[in-house]
Amino acid sequence: MSIKESFAASLPVHDARVLTGEAGLAHILLDGQVYTLRITRAGKLILTK
């Protein structure tokens, strides 16, 4: 296994569709700030404050 593969394997993996549910939206809290994660119709992710 390469260093890159080893590093990637140690990171948590989260399924965006599970996080956002049927609506395709989720709120993410970071240091008291709320961000919105959205899946677009084209299947892209957008994170906005």
mmCIF entry with sequence, helices, sheets and N, C-alpha, C, O atoms, coordinates in Angstrom:
data_MODEL
# 
_entry.id   MODEL 
# 
_entity.id                         1 
_entity.type                       polymer 
_entity.pdbx_number_of_molecules   1 
# 
_entity_poly.entity_id                      1 
_entity_poly.type                           'polypeptide(L)' 
_entity_poly.nstd_linkage                   no 
_entity_poly.nstd_monomer                   no 
_entity_poly.pdbx_seq_one_letter_code       MSIKESFAASLPVHDARVLTGEAGLAHILLDGQVYTLRITRAGKLILTK 
_entity_poly.pdbx_seq_one_letter_code_can   MSIKESFAASLPVHDARVLTGEAGLAHILLDGQVYTLRITRAGKLILTK 
_entity_poly.pdbx_strand_id                 A 
# 
loop_
_entity_poly_seq.entity_id 
_entity_poly_seq.num 
_entity_poly_seq.mon_id 
_entity_poly_seq.hetero 
1 1  MET n 
1 2  SER n 
1 3  ILE n 
1 4  LYS n 
1 5  GLU n 
1 6  SER n 
1 7  PHE n 
1 8  ALA n 
1 9  ALA n 
1 10 SER n 
1 11 LEU n 
1 12 PRO n 
1 13 VAL n 
1 14 HIS n 
1 15 ASP n 
1 16 ALA n 
1 17 ARG n 
1 18 VAL n 
1 19 LEU n 
1 20 THR n 
1 21 GLY n 
1 22 GLU n 
1 23 ALA n 
1 24 GLY n 
1 25 LEU n 
1 26 ALA n 
1 27 HIS n 
1 28 ILE n 
1 29 LEU n 
1 30 LEU n 
1 31 ASP n 
1 32 GLY n 
1 33 GLN n 
1 34 VAL n 
1 35 TYR n 
1 36 THR n 
1 37 LEU n 
1 38 ARG n 
1 39 ILE n 
1 40 THR n 
1 41 ARG n 
1 42 ALA n 
1 43 GLY n 
1 44 LYS n 
1 45 LEU n 
1 46 ILE n 
1 47 LEU n 
1 48 THR n 
1 49 LYS n 
# 
_struct_asym.id          A 
_struct_asym.entity_id   1 
# 
loop_
_struct_conf.conf_type_id 
_struct_conf.id 
_struct_conf.pdbx_PDB_helix_id 
_struct_conf.beg_label_comp_id 
_struct_conf.beg_label_asym_id 
_struct_conf.beg_label_seq_id 
_struct_conf.pdbx_beg_PDB_ins_code 
_struct_conf.end_label_comp_id 
_struct_conf.end_label_asym_id 
_struct_conf.end_label_seq_id 
_struct_conf.pdbx_end_PDB_ins_code 
_struct_conf.beg_auth_comp_id 
_struct_conf.beg_auth_asym_id 
_struct_conf.beg_auth_seq_id 
_struct_conf.end_auth_comp_id 
_struct_conf.end_auth_asym_id 
_struct_conf.end_auth_seq_id 
_struct_conf.pdbx_PDB_helix_class 
_struct_conf.details 
_struct_conf.pdbx_PDB_helix_length 
HELX_P HELX_P1 AA1 ILE A 3  ? ALA A 9  ? ILE A 3  ALA A 9  1 ? 7 
HELX_P HELX_P2 AA2 ALA A 16 ? THR A 20 ? ALA A 16 THR A 20 1 ? 5 
# 
_struct_conf_type.id          HELX_P 
_struct_conf_type.criteria    ? 
_struct_conf_type.reference   ? 
# 
_struct_sheet.id               AA1 
_struct_sheet.type             ? 
_struct_sheet.number_strands   3 
_struct_sheet.details          ? 
# 
loop_
_struct_sheet_order.sheet_id 
_struct_sheet_order.range_id_1 
_struct_sheet_order.range_id_2 
_struct_sheet_order.offset 
_struct_sheet_order.sense 
AA1 1 2 ? anti-parallel 
AA1 2 3 ? anti-parallel 
# 
loop_
_struct_sheet_range.sheet_id 
_struct_sheet_range.id 
_struct_sheet_range.beg_label_comp_id 
_struct_sheet_range.beg_label_asym_id 
_struct_sheet_range.beg_label_seq_id 
_struct_sheet_range.pdbx_beg_PDB_ins_code 
_struct_sheet_range.end_label_comp_id 
_struct_sheet_range.end_label_asym_id 
_struct_sheet_range.end_label_seq_id 
_struct_sheet_range.pdbx_end_PDB_ins_code 
_struct_sheet_range.beg_auth_comp_id 
_struct_sheet_range.beg_auth_asym_id 
_struct_sheet_range.beg_auth_seq_id 
_struct_sheet_range.end_auth_comp_id 
_struct_sheet_range.end_auth_asym_id 
_struct_sheet_range.end_auth_seq_id 
AA1 1 LEU A 25 ? LEU A 30 ? LEU A 25 LEU A 30 
AA1 2 GLN A 33 ? ILE A 39 ? GLN A 33 ILE A 39 
AA1 3 LEU A 45 ? THR A 48 ? LEU A 45 THR A 48 
# 
loop_
_atom_site.group_PDB 
_atom_site.id 
_atom_site.type_symbol 
_atom_site.label_atom_id 
_atom_site.label_alt_id 
_atom_site.label_comp_id 
_atom_site.label_asym_id 
_atom_site.label_entity_id 
_atom_site.label_seq_id 
_atom_site.pdbx_PDB_ins_code 
_atom_site.Cartn_x 
_atom_site.Cartn_y 
_atom_site.Cartn_z 
_atom_site.occupancy 
_atom_site.B_iso_or_equiv 
_atom_site.pdbx_formal_charge 
_atom_site.auth_seq_id 
_atom_site.auth_comp_id 
_atom_site.auth_asym_id 
_atom_site.auth_atom_id 
_atom_site.pdbx_PDB_model_num 
ATOM 1   N N  . MET A 1 1  ? 0.858   -1.183 0.000   1.00 0.00 ? 1  MET A N  1 
ATOM 2   C CA . MET A 1 1  ? 0.000   0.000  0.000   1.00 0.00 ? 1  MET A CA 1 
ATOM 3   C C  . MET A 1 1  ? 0.899   1.241  0.000   1.00 0.00 ? 1  MET A C  1 
ATOM 4   O O  . MET A 1 1  ? 1.857   1.317  0.769   1.00 0.00 ? 1  MET A O  1 
ATOM 5   N N  . SER A 1 2  ? 0.585   2.212  -0.867  1.00 0.00 ? 2  SER A N  1 
ATOM 6   C CA . SER A 1 2  ? 1.373   3.440  -0.937  1.00 0.00 ? 2  SER A CA 1 
ATOM 7   C C  . SER A 1 2  ? 1.041   4.341  0.247   1.00 0.00 ? 2  SER A C  1 
ATOM 8   O O  . SER A 1 2  ? 0.055   4.118  0.949   1.00 0.00 ? 2  SER A O  1 
ATOM 9   N N  . ILE A 1 3  ? 1.858   5.347  0.461   1.00 0.00 ? 3  ILE A N  1 
ATOM 10  C CA . ILE A 1 3  ? 1.611   6.304  1.545   1.00 0.00 ? 3  ILE A CA 1 
ATOM 11  C C  . ILE A 1 3  ? 0.278   7.015  1.320   1.00 0.00 ? 3  ILE A C  1 
ATOM 12  O O  . ILE A 1 3  ? -0.480  7.238  2.264   1.00 0.00 ? 3  ILE A O  1 
ATOM 13  N N  . LYS A 1 4  ? -0.003  7.372  0.055   1.00 0.00 ? 4  LYS A N  1 
ATOM 14  C CA . LYS A 1 4  ? -1.266  8.054  -0.272  1.00 0.00 ? 4  LYS A CA 1 
ATOM 15  C C  . LYS A 1 4  ? -2.459  7.163  0.062   1.00 0.00 ? 4  LYS A C  1 
ATOM 16  O O  . LYS A 1 4  ? -3.430  7.632  0.655   1.00 0.00 ? 4  LYS A O  1 
ATOM 17  N N  . GLU A 1 5  ? -2.399  5.893  -0.306  1.00 0.00 ? 5  GLU A N  1 
ATOM 18  C CA . GLU A 1 5  ? -3.489  4.960  -0.009  1.00 0.00 ? 5  GLU A CA 1 
ATOM 19  C C  . GLU A 1 5  ? -3.632  4.756  1.489   1.00 0.00 ? 5  GLU A C  1 
ATOM 20  O O  . GLU A 1 5  ? -4.752  4.670  1.994   1.00 0.00 ? 5  GLU A O  1 
ATOM 21  N N  . SER A 1 6  ? -2.528  4.677  2.205   1.00 0.00 ? 6  SER A N  1 
ATOM 22  C CA . SER A 1 6  ? -2.552  4.492  3.650   1.00 0.00 ? 6  SER A CA 1 
ATOM 23  C C  . SER A 1 6  ? -3.201  5.694  4.329   1.00 0.00 ? 6  SER A C  1 
ATOM 24  O O  . SER A 1 6  ? -4.019  5.536  5.235   1.00 0.00 ? 6  SER A O  1 
ATOM 25  N N  . PHE A 1 7  ? -2.830  6.898  3.887   1.00 0.00 ? 7  PHE A N  1 
ATOM 26  C CA . PHE A 1 7  ? -3.402  8.122  4.453   1.00 0.00 ? 7  PHE A CA 1 
ATOM 27  C C  . PHE A 1 7  ? -4.901  8.177  4.178   1.00 0.00 ? 7  PHE A C  1 
ATOM 28  O O  . PHE A 1 7  ? -5.685  8.466  5.081   1.00 0.00 ? 7  PHE A O  1 
ATOM 29  N N  . ALA A 1 8  ? -5.302  7.905  2.949   1.00 0.00 ? 8  ALA A N  1 
ATOM 30  C CA . ALA A 1 8  ? -6.716  7.953  2.575   1.00 0.00 ? 8  ALA A CA 1 
ATOM 31  C C  . ALA A 1 8  ? -7.522  6.926  3.356   1.00 0.00 ? 8  ALA A C  1 
ATOM 32  O O  . ALA A 1 8  ? -8.667  7.190  3.723   1.00 0.00 ? 8  ALA A O  1 
ATOM 33  N N  . ALA A 1 9  ? -6.948  5.775  3.613   1.00 0.00 ? 9  ALA A N  1 
ATOM 34  C CA . ALA A 1 9  ? -7.659  4.721  4.332   1.00 0.00 ? 9  ALA A CA 1 
ATOM 35  C C  . ALA A 1 9  ? -7.898  5.112  5.788   1.00 0.00 ? 9  ALA A C  1 
ATOM 36  O O  . ALA A 1 9  ? -8.807  4.576  6.422   1.00 0.00 ? 9  ALA A O  1 
ATOM 37  N N  . SER A 1 10 ? -7.101  6.035  6.332   1.00 0.00 ? 10 SER A N  1 
ATOM 38  C CA . SER A 1 10 ? -7.248  6.411  7.736   1.00 0.00 ? 10 SER A CA 1 
ATOM 39  C C  . SER A 1 10 ? -8.263  7.530  7.950   1.00 0.00 ? 10 SER A C  1 
ATOM 40  O O  . SER A 1 10 ? -8.590  7.849  9.093   1.00 0.00 ? 10 SER A O  1 
ATOM 41  N N  . LEU A 1 11 ? -8.769  8.133  6.873   1.00 0.00 ? 11 LEU A N  1 
ATOM 42  C CA . LEU A 1 11 ? -9.744  9.213  6.997   1.00 0.00 ? 11 LEU A CA 1 
ATOM 43  C C  . LEU A 1 11 ? -11.162 8.658  7.117   1.00 0.00 ? 11 LEU A C  1 
ATOM 44  O O  . LEU A 1 11 ? -11.480 7.634  6.512   1.00 0.00 ? 11 LEU A O  1 
ATOM 45  N N  . PRO A 1 12 ? -12.017 9.332  7.897   1.00 0.00 ? 12 PRO A N  1 
ATOM 46  C CA . PRO A 1 12 ? -13.415 8.886  7.962   1.00 0.00 ? 12 PRO A CA 1 
ATOM 47  C C  . PRO A 1 12 ? -14.109 9.123  6.621   1.00 0.00 ? 12 PRO A C  1 
ATOM 48  O O  . PRO A 1 12 ? -13.798 10.082 5.914   1.00 0.00 ? 12 PRO A O  1 
ATOM 49  N N  . VAL A 1 13 ? -15.033 8.259  6.283   1.00 0.00 ? 13 VAL A N  1 
ATOM 50  C CA . VAL A 1 13 ? -15.805 8.389  5.041   1.00 0.00 ? 13 VAL A CA 1 
ATOM 51  C C  . VAL A 1 13 ? -17.274 8.544  5.413   1.00 0.00 ? 13 VAL A C  1 
ATOM 52  O O  . VAL A 1 13 ? -17.816 7.743  6.174   1.00 0.00 ? 13 VAL A O  1 
ATOM 53  N N  . HIS A 1 14 ? -17.917 9.576  4.873   1.00 0.00 ? 14 HIS A N  1 
ATOM 54  C CA . HIS A 1 14 ? -19.330 9.841  5.137   1.00 0.00 ? 14 HIS A CA 1 
ATOM 55  C C  . HIS A 1 14 ? -20.065 9.906  3.813   1.00 0.00 ? 14 HIS A C  1 
ATOM 56  O O  . HIS A 1 14 ? -19.643 10.624 2.907   1.00 0.00 ? 14 HIS A O  1 
ATOM 57  N N  . ASP A 1 15 ? -21.144 9.176  3.687   1.00 0.00 ? 15 ASP A N  1 
ATOM 58  C CA . ASP A 1 15 ? -21.949 9.180  2.470   1.00 0.00 ? 15 ASP A CA 1 
ATOM 59  C C  . ASP A 1 15 ? -22.808 10.447 2.468   1.00 0.00 ? 15 ASP A C  1 
ATOM 60  O O  . ASP A 1 15 ? -23.653 10.617 3.346   1.00 0.00 ? 15 ASP A O  1 
ATOM 61  N N  . ALA A 1 16 ? -22.604 11.326 1.504   1.00 0.00 ? 16 ALA A N  1 
ATOM 62  C CA . ALA A 1 16 ? -23.320 12.597 1.437   1.00 0.00 ? 16 ALA A CA 1 
ATOM 63  C C  . ALA A 1 16 ? -24.826 12.390 1.333   1.00 0.00 ? 16 ALA A C  1 
ATOM 64  O O  . ALA A 1 16 ? -25.594 13.183 1.878   1.00 0.00 ? 16 ALA A O  1 
ATOM 65  N N  . ARG A 1 17 ? -25.257 11.348 0.650   1.00 0.00 ? 17 ARG A N  1 
ATOM 66  C CA . ARG A 1 17 ? -26.703 11.100 0.511   1.00 0.00 ? 17 ARG A CA 1 
ATOM 67  C C  . ARG A 1 17 ? -27.318 10.669 1.842   1.00 0.00 ? 17 ARG A C  1 
ATOM 68  O O  . ARG A 1 17 ? -28.480 10.969 2.118   1.00 0.00 ? 17 ARG A O  1 
ATOM 69  N N  . VAL A 1 18 ? -26.547 9.972  2.657   1.00 0.00 ? 18 VAL A N  1 
ATOM 70  C CA . VAL A 1 18 ? -27.034 9.603  3.995   1.00 0.00 ? 18 VAL A CA 1 
ATOM 71  C C  . VAL A 1 18 ? -27.070 10.856 4.879   1.00 0.00 ? 18 VAL A C  1 
ATOM 72  O O  . VAL A 1 18 ? -28.026 11.054 5.629   1.00 0.00 ? 18 VAL A O  1 
ATOM 73  N N  . LEU A 1 19 ? -26.047 11.692 4.796   1.00 0.00 ? 19 LEU A N  1 
ATOM 74  C CA . LEU A 1 19 ? -26.008 12.921 5.591   1.00 0.00 ? 19 LEU A CA 1 
ATOM 75  C C  . LEU A 1 19 ? -27.150 13.869 5.252   1.00 0.00 ? 19 LEU A C  1 
ATOM 76  O O  . LEU A 1 19 ? -27.720 14.492 6.148   1.00 0.00 ? 19 LEU A O  1 
ATOM 77  N N  . THR A 1 20 ? -27.491 13.986 3.976   1.00 0.00 ? 20 THR A N  1 
ATOM 78  C CA . THR A 1 20 ? -28.480 14.966 3.544   1.00 0.00 ? 20 THR A CA 1 
ATOM 79  C C  . THR A 1 20 ? -29.909 14.424 3.473   1.00 0.00 ? 20 THR A C  1 
ATOM 80  O O  . THR A 1 20 ? -30.861 15.203 3.418   1.00 0.00 ? 20 THR A O  1 
ATOM 81  N N  . GLY A 1 21 ? -30.066 13.114 3.473   1.00 0.00 ? 21 GLY A N  1 
ATOM 82  C CA . GLY A 1 21 ? -31.407 12.531 3.420   1.00 0.00 ? 21 GLY A CA 1 
ATOM 83  C C  . GLY A 1 21 ? -32.104 12.798 2.100   1.00 0.00 ? 21 GLY A C  1 
ATOM 84  O O  . GLY A 1 21 ? -31.474 13.194 1.120   1.00 0.00 ? 21 GLY A O  1 
ATOM 85  N N  . GLU A 1 22 ? -33.405 12.579 2.085   1.00 0.00 ? 22 GLU A N  1 
ATOM 86  C CA . GLU A 1 22 ? -34.187 12.727 0.846   1.00 0.00 ? 22 GLU A CA 1 
ATOM 87  C C  . GLU A 1 22 ? -34.207 14.152 0.319   1.00 0.00 ? 22 GLU A C  1 
ATOM 88  O O  . GLU A 1 22 ? -34.325 14.371 -0.887  1.00 0.00 ? 22 GLU A O  1 
ATOM 89  N N  . ALA A 1 23 ? -34.090 15.121 1.217   1.00 0.00 ? 23 ALA A N  1 
ATOM 90  C CA . ALA A 1 23 ? -34.140 16.529 0.805   1.00 0.00 ? 23 ALA A CA 1 
ATOM 91  C C  . ALA A 1 23 ? -32.856 16.980 0.115   1.00 0.00 ? 23 ALA A C  1 
ATOM 92  O O  . ALA A 1 23 ? -32.850 17.994 -0.584  1.00 0.00 ? 23 ALA A O  1 
ATOM 93  N N  . GLY A 1 24 ? -31.767 16.232 0.308   1.00 0.00 ? 24 GLY A N  1 
ATOM 94  C CA . GLY A 1 24 ? -30.499 16.627 -0.290  1.00 0.00 ? 24 GLY A CA 1 
ATOM 95  C C  . GLY A 1 24 ? -29.851 17.810 0.415   1.00 0.00 ? 24 GLY A C  1 
ATOM 96  O O  . GLY A 1 24 ? -28.994 18.484 -0.157  1.00 0.00 ? 24 GLY A O  1 
ATOM 97  N N  . LEU A 1 25 ? -30.262 18.066 1.667   1.00 0.00 ? 25 LEU A N  1 
ATOM 98  C CA . LEU A 1 25 ? -29.746 19.194 2.448   1.00 0.00 ? 25 LEU A CA 1 
ATOM 99  C C  . LEU A 1 25 ? -29.381 18.740 3.853   1.00 0.00 ? 25 LEU A C  1 
ATOM 100 O O  . LEU A 1 25 ? -30.041 17.880 4.436   1.00 0.00 ? 25 LEU A O  1 
ATOM 101 N N  . ALA A 1 26 ? -28.321 19.330 4.383   1.00 0.00 ? 26 ALA A N  1 
ATOM 102 C CA . ALA A 1 26 ? -27.947 19.067 5.774   1.00 0.00 ? 26 ALA A CA 1 
ATOM 103 C C  . ALA A 1 26 ? -27.296 20.312 6.343   1.00 0.00 ? 26 ALA A C  1 
ATOM 104 O O  . ALA A 1 26 ? -26.631 21.054 5.620   1.00 0.00 ? 26 ALA A O  1 
ATOM 105 N N  . HIS A 1 27 ? -27.480 20.546 7.628   1.00 0.00 ? 27 HIS A N  1 
ATOM 106 C CA . HIS A 1 27 ? -26.763 21.612 8.319   1.00 0.00 ? 27 HIS A CA 1 
ATOM 107 C C  . HIS A 1 27 ? -25.564 20.988 9.009   1.00 0.00 ? 27 HIS A C  1 
ATOM 108 O O  . HIS A 1 27 ? -25.658 19.917 9.608   1.00 0.00 ? 27 HIS A O  1 
ATOM 109 N N  . ILE A 1 28 ? -24.429 21.683 8.914   1.00 0.00 ? 28 ILE A N  1 
ATOM 110 C CA . ILE A 1 28 ? -23.192 21.229 9.539   1.00 0.00 ? 28 ILE A CA 1 
ATOM 111 C C  . ILE A 1 28 ? -22.718 22.353 10.452  1.00 0.00 ? 28 ILE A C  1 
ATOM 112 O O  . ILE A 1 28 ? -22.603 23.501 10.022  1.00 0.00 ? 28 ILE A O  1 
ATOM 113 N N  . LEU A 1 29 ? -22.446 22.026 11.703  1.00 0.00 ? 29 LEU A N  1 
ATOM 114 C CA . LEU A 1 29 ? -22.018 23.009 12.685  1.00 0.00 ? 29 LEU A CA 1 
ATOM 115 C C  . LEU A 1 29 ? -20.516 22.923 12.878  1.00 0.00 ? 29 LEU A C  1 
ATOM 116 O O  . LEU A 1 29 ? -19.971 21.843 13.107  1.00 0.00 ? 29 LEU A O  1 
ATOM 117 N N  . LEU A 1 30 ? -19.840 24.081 12.785  1.00 0.00 ? 30 LEU A N  1 
ATOM 118 C CA . LEU A 1 30 ? -18.398 24.165 13.001  1.00 0.00 ? 30 LEU A CA 1 
ATOM 119 C C  . LEU A 1 30 ? -18.097 25.420 13.801  1.00 0.00 ? 30 LEU A C  1 
ATOM 120 O O  . LEU A 1 30 ? -18.320 26.534 13.328  1.00 0.00 ? 30 LEU A O  1 
ATOM 121 N N  . ASP A 1 31 ? -17.593 25.238 15.005  1.00 0.00 ? 31 ASP A N  1 
ATOM 122 C CA . ASP A 1 31 ? -17.217 26.369 15.869  1.00 0.00 ? 31 ASP A CA 1 
ATOM 123 C C  . ASP A 1 31 ? -18.328 27.402 15.998  1.00 0.00 ? 31 ASP A C  1 
ATOM 124 O O  . ASP A 1 31 ? -18.071 28.604 15.933  1.00 0.00 ? 31 ASP A O  1 
ATOM 125 N N  . GLY A 1 32 ? -19.553 26.941 16.181  1.00 0.00 ? 32 GLY A N  1 
ATOM 126 C CA . GLY A 1 32 ? -20.684 27.835 16.375  1.00 0.00 ? 32 GLY A CA 1 
ATOM 127 C C  . GLY A 1 32 ? -21.273 28.390 15.095  1.00 0.00 ? 32 GLY A C  1 
ATOM 128 O O  . GLY A 1 32 ? -22.274 29.105 15.150  1.00 0.00 ? 32 GLY A O  1 
ATOM 129 N N  . GLN A 1 33 ? -20.693 28.090 13.948  1.00 0.00 ? 33 GLN A N  1 
ATOM 130 C CA . GLN A 1 33 ? -21.203 28.552 12.654  1.00 0.00 ? 33 GLN A CA 1 
ATOM 131 C C  . GLN A 1 33 ? -21.961 27.408 11.984  1.00 0.00 ? 33 GLN A C  1 
ATOM 132 O O  . GLN A 1 33 ? -21.520 26.259 12.008  1.00 0.00 ? 33 GLN A O  1 
ATOM 133 N N  . VAL A 1 34 ? -23.098 27.735 11.392  1.00 0.00 ? 34 VAL A N  1 
ATOM 134 C CA . VAL A 1 34 ? -23.907 26.733 10.703  1.00 0.00 ? 34 VAL A CA 1 
ATOM 135 C C  . VAL A 1 34 ? -23.674 26.850 9.204   1.00 0.00 ? 34 VAL A C  1 
ATOM 136 O O  . VAL A 1 34 ? -23.793 27.933 8.632   1.00 0.00 ? 34 VAL A O  1 
ATOM 137 N N  . TYR A 1 35 ? -23.343 25.738 8.576   1.00 0.00 ? 35 TYR A N  1 
ATOM 138 C CA . TYR A 1 35 ? -23.144 25.656 7.136   1.00 0.00 ? 35 TYR A CA 1 
ATOM 139 C C  . TYR A 1 35 ? -24.223 24.748 6.560   1.00 0.00 ? 35 TYR A C  1 
ATOM 140 O O  . TYR A 1 35 ? -24.740 23.874 7.256   1.00 0.00 ? 35 TYR A O  1 
ATOM 141 N N  . THR A 1 36 ? -24.560 24.953 5.304   1.00 0.00 ? 36 THR A N  1 
ATOM 142 C CA . THR A 1 36 ? -25.531 24.106 4.617   1.00 0.00 ? 36 THR A CA 1 
ATOM 143 C C  . THR A 1 36 ? -24.815 23.305 3.544   1.00 0.00 ? 36 THR A C  1 
ATOM 144 O O  . THR A 1 36 ? -24.131 23.861 2.684   1.00 0.00 ? 36 THR A O  1 
ATOM 145 N N  . LEU A 1 37 ? -24.983 21.994 3.606   1.00 0.00 ? 37 LEU A N  1 
ATOM 146 C CA . LEU A 1 37 ? -24.460 21.094 2.585   1.00 0.00 ? 37 LEU A CA 1 
ATOM 147 C C  . LEU A 1 37 ? -25.625 20.722 1.684   1.00 0.00 ? 37 LEU A C  1 
ATOM 148 O O  . LEU A 1 37 ? -26.667 20.267 2.156   1.00 0.00 ? 37 LEU A O  1 
ATOM 149 N N  . ARG A 1 38 ? -25.442 20.919 0.381   1.00 0.00 ? 38 ARG A N  1 
ATOM 150 C CA . ARG A 1 38 ? -26.518 20.670 -0.578  1.00 0.00 ? 38 ARG A CA 1 
ATOM 151 C C  . ARG A 1 38 ? -25.990 19.809 -1.725  1.00 0.00 ? 38 ARG A C  1 
ATOM 152 O O  . ARG A 1 38 ? -24.872 20.006 -2.200  1.00 0.00 ? 38 ARG A O  1 
ATOM 153 N N  . ILE A 1 39 ? -26.807 18.857 -2.159  1.00 0.00 ? 39 ILE A N  1 
ATOM 154 C CA . ILE A 1 39 ? -26.504 18.089 -3.366  1.00 0.00 ? 39 ILE A CA 1 
ATOM 155 C C  . ILE A 1 39 ? -27.319 18.702 -4.495  1.00 0.00 ? 39 ILE A C  1 
ATOM 156 O O  . ILE A 1 39 ? -28.543 18.800 -4.403  1.00 0.00 ? 39 ILE A O  1 
ATOM 157 N N  . THR A 1 40 ? -26.641 19.115 -5.558  1.00 0.00 ? 40 THR A N  1 
ATOM 158 C CA . THR A 1 40 ? -27.325 19.733 -6.694  1.00 0.00 ? 40 THR A CA 1 
ATOM 159 C C  . THR A 1 40 ? -27.980 18.671 -7.577  1.00 0.00 ? 40 THR A C  1 
ATOM 160 O O  . THR A 1 40 ? -27.750 17.475 -7.400  1.00 0.00 ? 40 THR A O  1 
ATOM 161 N N  . ARG A 1 41 ? -28.789 19.119 -8.519  1.00 0.00 ? 41 ARG A N  1 
ATOM 162 C CA . ARG A 1 41 ? -29.417 18.195 -9.467  1.00 0.00 ? 41 ARG A CA 1 
ATOM 163 C C  . ARG A 1 41 ? -28.378 17.462 -10.301 1.00 0.00 ? 41 ARG A C  1 
ATOM 164 O O  . ARG A 1 41 ? -28.607 16.339 -10.752 1.00 0.00 ? 41 ARG A O  1 
ATOM 165 N N  . ALA A 1 42 ? -27.229 18.109 -10.502 1.00 0.00 ? 42 ALA A N  1 
ATOM 166 C CA . ALA A 1 42 ? -26.145 17.510 -11.288 1.00 0.00 ? 42 ALA A CA 1 
ATOM 167 C C  . ALA A 1 42 ? -25.281 16.560 -10.457 1.00 0.00 ? 42 ALA A C  1 
ATOM 168 O O  . ALA A 1 42 ? -24.322 15.980 -10.965 1.00 0.00 ? 42 ALA A O  1 
ATOM 169 N N  . GLY A 1 43 ? -25.628 16.404 -9.173  1.00 0.00 ? 43 GLY A N  1 
ATOM 170 C CA . GLY A 1 43 ? -24.890 15.482 -8.318  1.00 0.00 ? 43 GLY A CA 1 
ATOM 171 C C  . GLY A 1 43 ? -23.619 16.063 -7.724  1.00 0.00 ? 43 GLY A C  1 
ATOM 172 O O  . GLY A 1 43 ? -22.745 15.319 -7.281  1.00 0.00 ? 43 GLY A O  1 
ATOM 173 N N  . LYS A 1 44 ? -23.508 17.382 -7.711  1.00 0.00 ? 44 LYS A N  1 
ATOM 174 C CA . LYS A 1 44 ? -22.351 18.054 -7.116  1.00 0.00 ? 44 LYS A CA 1 
ATOM 175 C C  . LYS A 1 44 ? -22.699 18.468 -5.679  1.00 0.00 ? 44 LYS A C  1 
ATOM 176 O O  . LYS A 1 44 ? -23.868 18.591 -5.313  1.00 0.00 ? 44 LYS A O  1 
ATOM 177 N N  . LEU A 1 45 ? -21.643 18.677 -4.876  1.00 0.00 ? 45 LEU A N  1 
ATOM 178 C CA . LEU A 1 45 ? -21.844 19.144 -3.510  1.00 0.00 ? 45 LEU A CA 1 
ATOM 179 C C  . LEU A 1 45 ? -21.522 20.627 -3.416  1.00 0.00 ? 45 LEU A C  1 
ATOM 180 O O  . LEU A 1 45 ? -20.540 21.105 -3.984  1.00 0.00 ? 45 LEU A O  1 
ATOM 181 N N  . ILE A 1 46 ? -22.375 21.347 -2.684  1.00 0.00 ? 46 ILE A N  1 
ATOM 182 C CA . ILE A 1 46 ? -22.144 22.757 -2.406  1.00 0.00 ? 46 ILE A CA 1 
ATOM 183 C C  . ILE A 1 46 ? -22.231 22.947 -0.908  1.00 0.00 ? 46 ILE A C  1 
ATOM 184 O O  . ILE A 1 46 ? -23.187 22.498 -0.275  1.00 0.00 ? 46 ILE A O  1 
ATOM 185 N N  . LEU A 1 47 ? -21.231 23.614 -0.330  1.00 0.00 ? 47 LEU A N  1 
ATOM 186 C CA . LEU A 1 47 ? -21.209 23.931 1.088   1.00 0.00 ? 47 LEU A CA 1 
ATOM 187 C C  . LEU A 1 47 ? -21.242 25.454 1.204   1.00 0.00 ? 47 LEU A C  1 
ATOM 188 O O  . LEU A 1 47 ? -20.341 26.137 0.716   1.00 0.00 ? 47 LEU A O  1 
ATOM 189 N N  . THR A 1 48 ? -22.295 25.988 1.858   1.00 0.00 ? 48 THR A N  1 
ATOM 190 C CA . THR A 1 48 ? -22.419 27.440 2.000   1.00 0.00 ? 48 THR A CA 1 
ATOM 191 C C  . THR A 1 48 ? -22.581 27.801 3.468   1.00 0.00 ? 48 THR A C  1 
ATOM 192 O O  . THR A 1 48 ? -23.020 26.989 4.283   1.00 0.00 ? 48 THR A O  1 
ATOM 193 N N  . LYS A 1 49 ? -22.223 29.024 3.781   1.00 0.00 ? 49 LYS A N  1 
ATOM 194 C CA . LYS A 1 49 ? -22.331 29.529 5.145   1.00 0.00 ? 49 LYS A CA 1 
ATOM 195 C C  . LYS A 1 49 ? -23.648 30.229 5.314   1.00 0.00 ? 49 LYS A C  1 
ATOM 196 O O  . LYS A 1 49 ? -23.945 30.733 6.397   1.00 0.00 ? 49 LYS A O  1 
# 
